[in-house]
Amino acid sequence: MKPSQNYCEANLSKALTLLLDRLGERPFYMDEVVNDDLTVAHIYRTTWQELTDRELVTARNGIGCCRYQLTGSGWREALKLTGQLDAPEFQERFARLNTVLKSLVNGVLSASMSDGTPA
């Protein structure tokens, strides 16, 4: 990797981390940042473009500004970058969510089998 690529990757990581920090505990689709916000003014337009090209953020053009929002892939990448994806707390929360989703699916399947309708 060339030095310029290292710098670019560092900028991408910084932007993703910043978006994740702003998000907190909210769902990833609940926050967006405007490119002229002082908290992100140091992030280059080319960095936002690269994140958009990699489909890690979505971009919405406004009047004189652009709004950026994490995608599902961007949220996951930010979690990986910050080490949160492998953290025991996150794994525990994910396991609980997985259990709930499985029980919901099993409940729907059980109900559809008992009344004779296909699942």
N, C-alpha and C positions, 0 to 999 in steps of 0.2 A: 504494500500500500504506500502510495506517495504521501509526502507531508501534507500536500493540499487535501488529499482524501481524508487523512487523519483529522484535519481541521474541520472539514465538512461533516464528518461523522460526529465529531464532538459538538458541533452546532446543532445537528439533528437531535442528538441525545439531550442537549440542554433544553431545546424547545419542547420535546416530548415530556421531559421531566417537569418543566414549568407548567405545562397544561395539566398533567396529572396532579401536581400539587394544588393547583387552583380548584380542581374538581373535588378533592376531598373524598367524602363518602357518597357523593351523589352519583347517579348513573352517568356514564360517559357522554350521553347525548344532552345533558342538562347544562352544559357550560360551553361558551365559545369566547374567543378573545378577538378583539379588534386590533388590527396591525398597528394602529397609532396609539394604543394603550401604553402608558409609560413602563409598565411591567414587562412588555415584550418589544419595546422600541429597539433594543440592542440586537434583536434577531433579524438577520438579513432577509430580504424578500426572496433571494435565491434559496434560502433554507426552507421557507414556507413552500416555495414551488417544488422543491425536492420532496418534501413531506407529502405534498398533494400528489405528485407523480407516483410516489410509492404507495399511495392510498392509505397513508397513516393519519391524514387529516383531510377534511373536506374544506373547500374554500367557497365562500359566498361573497360576491362583489356587491358593495353598497355604493352610496354616493360618496366618493372620495376616500373610501376605505375598503378593507376586505376583512371578513370575519372567518376565523378558523375554528374548527371543532374536531376533536378526536374521533376517529372511526373505531370500530371494534378492534380492528387489527392494530391501530395506533395505541389504544388503551392497553392491549396485551403487551405490545412492545415496550411501552413505558413501564409497565409492571415488571417486565424482565430486566430492563435497564436499571431500575432502582432496587432490584432484589426482592421486591414485594411478592412476586409470583411464587417464589420458593419459600417464603416465610411461613412458619407453622400456623400463624394466625390466619393468613389468607387461605392456606390449605384446609384448615378447619372450617372456615366459613364456606368455602367451595364445596366441601363434603356435605355440610348441612343442606346447602342449596340443592345439591345433586340428589340427596335423599328425598327432599320435598318434591322435586320434579318427578322422580321415579314413582313416588306414591301417587301423585296426581295422574300420571300416565297409567299406572296399574289400576287405579280407581276407575278411570274412563274405560279401560279395556274390560275390566270386570263387569261394569254396568252394561256395556254394550253386549257382552256375551250372555248376561242373565236375561236381557230382554229380547235376544235373538237378532239384534241389528248388527250388521258388520262394523268392525272397528275402523 
